Each structure stands twice: as structure tokens, then as C-alpha cells.
Amino acid sequence: MADNTLDIKALVEQMPEVDKPGTPSKFTGPAWSEAEPIYQKILGGGDPALKELLGLVKDPADPGFANYKAEYVLHGLVVYVGRPEQLKHKERLAGLLASAMLDANYSKATRGLFIRELQWIAGPAQVNDLARLAGDEELGLYALACLEAVGRPAVRALTRSLSQITGRNLVGAIQALGRWEVAEAAPALRRLLFHQDQDVRLAAGWALARLGEASDANRLLKMADAANDYEKIKMTDACLLLAEKLAATGKPREAVKIYQHFQRTRTDPKERHLKEAAEKALTALNVAF
């Protein structure tokens, strides 16, 4: 049963300083034996206590900002509920953080803080709420990082976001899918190779290379050959990454085609390093040239 008699503000103020006054700073924080009882009391207060704690967290620019301790206690609490035996408290706190990050009564800076804390403990239950923020100019990248931290349960939401968001947030979503090597995103990534934004095109090329699909070789080679300057360099990098993935996953013949293309076509003295890299890779694959 929740303890409704708690003075959460007083508990927050009881948290020892990060370092003992008058001693050299080691940034170690208080002893666990001092902090844990405070976390336990707050958790014992149930949802009302946790909501009160969230309400005490203020952006430093907020007129109501008092000190760092509420944020400090919240972060410690997030770490504390990450323990396996604290699963119920973890799920409760994750749910409340997800609700708070959507609450416009909090400043964008504070909502961003809530998302960054949620990244430590988020689970499948928070995916839909996080996806709602993926396109937000200020909060979107935090939300995308949190979705990536959730992992496979967030794949569908991340893939769906590719058609709903723009700019740097779109690049962030593509990068997350590339790191997870999400094959389901391949059709959307192929379309994004022709996006008007260069950063989006380059992210899509990199993500496709990470997937290691042989069918993308010609597509990426054409993009690399047609591009200029920086984009040419980055698309070429994507082709080489794809070749490495193909060779490492039992598809050396497909990798050879990429290396042979560069060995044959990159004749400009400025690209000698690329030609030599392709020849070195072909030698490693026991291919004569």
C-alpha cells in the first residue's frame, strides 16, 4: 500500500551532496547506504510520490528552479529500479516518465530530460508514446535514441517513422535502423536514396550497406558513380561496407563484383587509394586481376 504521508520535497533535500563539503571533488556521489533509503521511501509512496518527484524537476532556466537535487534523485532512482528485483517499480516509473514527456505543462527542456532518463528503463510499453515524439524538432532525437535503446520491439515504429518525419530526425531514424540491421526497412531505405536531402541519402546508403543485401550492390554503385565530391566519397564508403558484409556472410562472389567495379573504374590518380584497396581485397579473396 502506498504511503501518502511522505514529504517528497523534504526527502529530496535529504539526499547528500554529490561530494562532501570541504573535500576534493571525486564525482562519486553519496554512499549507496545513504541514498538507497531515500529511493525506497519514494517508491513506497507509489504513483503519487513519483509524480510529485517529477513535478519537482525543473529546467535551470525555469523561475521555479531551486537546485539540482530533484533531477539528481530522479536519475539515481532510475538506476536503482534497473535492478532485476525492482521490475515492478521499473515498469511503473517508465510509464510515468512516458506520460510526463508528453505533458505540455512541462518545458521542452524538462521533457527532454525525462526522455533521456527513460532511455535507461524503457520497454515495449513505451514504444507508441515515444513514436509520437519522433518528429518533434526539439525532442525527436531523444525519442529516437530511446526507441533504439528499446531494441527489436521498436523496429516497427522506427520503420513506420521513415514516412512521417523529416530532417535530422529522419537521419536519426535511418541510423537507428541501420545499426539494428532491420531488413524490413529496406524498401523504404531504397526510396530514401533519392531524397532531396543529401544527409538522408547518405544515411540511407549506409543503412542499406549494413543490411548486406547483394541486390543493393548495383544500386549503390550507380549512386556512387553519379555523385560528386563528398557524396561520392560517402556512397563509395557504403559500397565498400556492403562488399565487406557480403564477403563476411558467405557471398564472396557478390563482393568481388563491387571490388572489380572500383578496380576497373577508379582510374583518377586522386582515387588511387581506392583502386589499391579494391585490388588488396580481391587478392584476399583469391581473385586474379
CORGITA-V201296 format. One record per residue. N is the residue number from 1. PHI is phi in radians with two decimals (999 if undefined). PSI is psi in whole degrees, 0 to 359 (none if undefined). D_LAST is the distance of its C-alpha to the last C-alpha in Angstrom with 1 decimal. Layout:
N,PHI,PSI,D_LAST  N,PHI,PSI,D_LAST
//
This chain:
1,999,135,75.8  2,-1.19,144,74.8  3,-1.59,110,76.9  4,-1.64,8,78.1  5,-1.73,3,80.1  6,-1.26,144,77.3  7,-1.79,94,77.1  8,-1.12,321,73.4  9,-1.06,319,73.8  10,-1.16,321,75.7  11,-1.10,319,73.2  12,-1.07,317,70.4  13,-1.19,340,72.6  14,-1.31,343,73.0  15,-1.06,126,69.3  16,-1.05,157,69.2  17,-1.09,159,67.5  18,-0.99,319,63.8  19,-2.31,152,65.1  20,-1.16,133,68.6  21,-0.99,139,70.5  22,1.44,3,70.9  23,-2.04,155,68.0  24,-1.03,140,64.5  25,-1.31,129,62.1  26,-2.07,358,59.5  27,0.95,38,58.7  28,-1.64,342,59.3  29,1.36,178,61.7  30,-1.24,161,64.9  31,-1.10,144,65.2  32,-1.03,327,64.3  33,-1.15,336,67.8  34,-1.50,324,69.1  35,-1.44,321,66.7  36,-1.00,317,66.6  37,-1.05,327,70.3  38,-1.18,317,69.8  39,-1.08,317,66.9  40,-1.10,320,68.9  41,-1.15,317,71.9  42,-1.10,315,69.9  43,-1.11,326,68.2  44,-1.14,341,71.6  45,-1.46,359,72.7  46,1.16,201,70.4  47,-1.00,317,69.1  48,-1.01,319,72.0  49,-1.18,318,71.2  50,-1.17,320,67.4  51,-1.13,322,68.1  52,-1.12,320,70.5  53,-1.06,313,67.9  54,-1.05,323,65.4  55,-1.18,338,68.1  56,-1.43,343,68.6  57,-1.29,122,65.0  58,-2.24,145,65.1  59,-1.19,141,62.7  60,-0.96,335,63.8  61,-1.43,351,64.5  62,-1.31,135,66.9  63,-1.02,336,70.6  64,-1.51,2,71.2  65,-1.16,131,68.7  66,-1.87,304,70.5  67,-2.82,184,68.0  68,-1.41,353,64.7  69,-1.15,324,66.2  70,-1.10,315,66.0  71,-1.11,320,62.2  72,-1.09,315,62.0  73,-1.15,318,63.9  74,-1.02,313,61.9  75,-1.09,316,58.6  76,-1.06,322,60.2  77,-1.15,320,61.4  78,-1.05,315,58.0  79,-1.11,318,56.6  80,-1.08,315,59.7  81,-1.31,354,59.4  82,-1.26,350,55.8  83,-1.14,143,57.2  84,-0.96,324,56.9  85,-1.36,355,60.7  86,-1.85,26,61.1  87,-0.99,316,59.2  88,-1.10,318,62.2  89,-1.18,324,62.7  90,-1.06,313,59.0  91,-1.13,321,59.1  92,-1.13,312,62.4  93,-1.16,322,61.1  94,-1.06,318,57.8  95,-1.11,319,59.8  96,-1.22,322,62.2  97,-1.11,320,59.4  98,-1.10,320,57.8  99,-1.16,319,61.1  100,-1.18,325,61.7  101,-1.20,341,58.3  102,-1.65,354,59.4  103,-1.48,112,62.8  104,-1.21,351,63.3  105,-1.22,339,66.4  106,-1.55,151,64.0  107,-1.18,160,62.3  108,-1.07,322,58.5  109,-1.10,318,58.0  110,-1.22,321,59.9  111,-1.12,323,58.1  112,-1.10,321,54.8  113,-1.08,317,56.0  114,-1.06,320,57.0  115,-1.15,318,53.6  116,-1.12,325,52.0  117,-1.25,321,54.4  118,-1.06,330,53.8  119,-0.99,333,50.1  120,-1.29,332,51.1  121,-2.30,4,53.0  122,-1.12,152,52.1  123,-2.44,187,51.5  124,-0.94,329,51.2  125,-1.14,340,54.7  126,-1.70,357,53.8  127,-1.03,312,50.7  128,-1.12,320,52.6  129,-1.14,319,54.6  130,-1.13,321,51.5  131,-1.09,331,49.8  132,-1.13,336,52.8  133,-1.74,359,52.0  134,-1.03,330,48.3  135,-1.64,359,48.9  136,-1.20,131,51.5  137,-1.04,321,50.5  138,-1.63,327,52.0  139,-1.85,348,51.6  140,-1.03,315,48.6  141,-1.16,325,46.0  142,-1.11,316,48.3  143,-1.12,319,48.8  144,-1.14,319,45.0  145,-1.10,323,44.5  146,-1.19,318,47.3  147,-1.08,319,45.8  148,-1.10,322,42.5  149,-1.16,328,44.6  150,-1.12,324,46.3  151,1.59,215,42.9  152,-0.93,323,42.3  153,-1.07,343,45.9  154,-1.70,359,45.1  155,-1.01,314,41.9  156,-1.09,318,43.8  157,-1.15,319,45.7  158,-1.12,317,42.7  159,-1.12,317,40.9  160,-1.10,327,44.1  161,-1.15,340,44.4  162,-1.05,333,41.3  163,-1.71,4,43.4  164,-2.09,348,46.4  165,-2.21,167,45.5  166,-2.38,177,44.1  167,1.04,216,42.8  168,-1.12,332,42.0  169,-1.16,321,43.5  170,-1.11,317,41.0  171,-1.04,318,38.1  172,-1.07,318,39.8  173,-1.14,318,40.0  174,-1.06,315,36.3  175,-1.11,321,35.3  176,-1.09,316,37.7  177,-1.17,324,36.2  178,-1.15,318,32.6  179,-1.11,325,33.7  180,-1.48,354,35.3  181,0.91,58,32.3  182,-1.49,103,34.8  183,-1.10,328,33.2  184,-1.09,338,36.5  185,-1.49,354,35.9  186,-0.95,312,32.6  187,-1.01,317,34.3  188,-1.17,320,36.3  189,-1.11,322,33.3  190,-1.12,323,31.4  191,-1.17,324,34.4  192,-1.27,348,34.6  193,-1.07,339,31.2  194,-1.90,18,33.3  195,-1.17,151,36.2  196,-1.21,337,37.8  197,-1.53,121,37.6  198,-1.04,319,34.4  199,-1.06,323,35.0  200,-1.17,315,35.4  201,-1.03,315,32.2  202,-1.17,320,30.2  203,-1.12,319,32.0  204,-1.12,319,31.3  205,-1.08,315,27.5  206,-1.08,315,27.6  207,-1.12,318,29.8  208,-1.10,320,27.7  209,-1.06,321,24.6  210,-1.10,331,26.9  211,-1.24,334,27.8  212,1.21,35,24.3  213,-1.61,123,24.6  214,-1.06,330,21.5  215,-1.14,344,23.6  216,-1.58,355,23.7  217,-1.06,306,20.0  218,-1.07,322,20.3  219,-1.07,312,23.6  220,-1.24,324,22.6  221,-1.12,318,19.5  222,-1.10,320,22.0  223,-1.11,317,24.4  224,-1.15,318,22.1  225,-1.18,327,21.0  226,-1.50,342,24.7  227,-1.39,169,26.2  228,-2.19,152,27.3  229,0.92,235,27.7  230,-1.04,317,28.6  231,-1.13,324,27.9  232,-1.09,317,24.4  233,-1.10,313,23.7  234,-1.23,322,25.4  235,-1.21,326,23.9  236,-1.11,318,20.4  237,-1.01,320,21.6  238,-1.12,320,22.8  239,-1.09,316,19.4  240,-1.14,322,17.9  241,-1.10,317,21.0  242,-1.07,318,20.6  243,-1.06,317,17.0  244,-1.09,318,18.6  245,-1.11,317,21.5  246,-1.11,315,19.6  247,-1.11,323,17.6  248,-1.34,343,21.0  249,-1.93,26,22.9  250,1.38,26,21.1  251,-2.22,57,18.9  252,-1.11,327,15.3  253,-1.08,319,14.2  254,-1.20,324,15.8  255,-1.14,320,14.4  256,-1.02,320,10.8  257,-1.03,322,11.9  258,-1.19,312,13.3  259,-1.11,320,10.5  260,-1.13,325,8.2  261,-1.06,314,11.4  262,-1.24,324,11.9  263,-1.12,327,8.7  264,-1.52,326,9.5  265,-1.80,337,13.3  266,-1.57,80,14.4  267,-1.74,352,14.8  268,-1.15,133,18.3  269,-0.95,331,18.9  270,-1.19,341,20.9  271,-1.90,22,17.9  272,-1.01,322,15.8  273,-1.05,324,16.5  274,-1.24,316,15.0  275,-1.04,317,11.7  276,-1.18,323,11.7  277,-1.11,320,13.0  278,-1.13,318,10.3  279,-1.15,322,7.6  280,-1.11,317,10.4  281,-1.14,320,11.1  282,-1.12,321,7.8  283,-1.10,318,8.4  284,-1.11,333,11.9  285,-1.62,10,11.3  286,1.08,41,9.8  287,-1.97,127,6.5  288,-1.41,150,3.8  289,-2.51,none,0.0
//
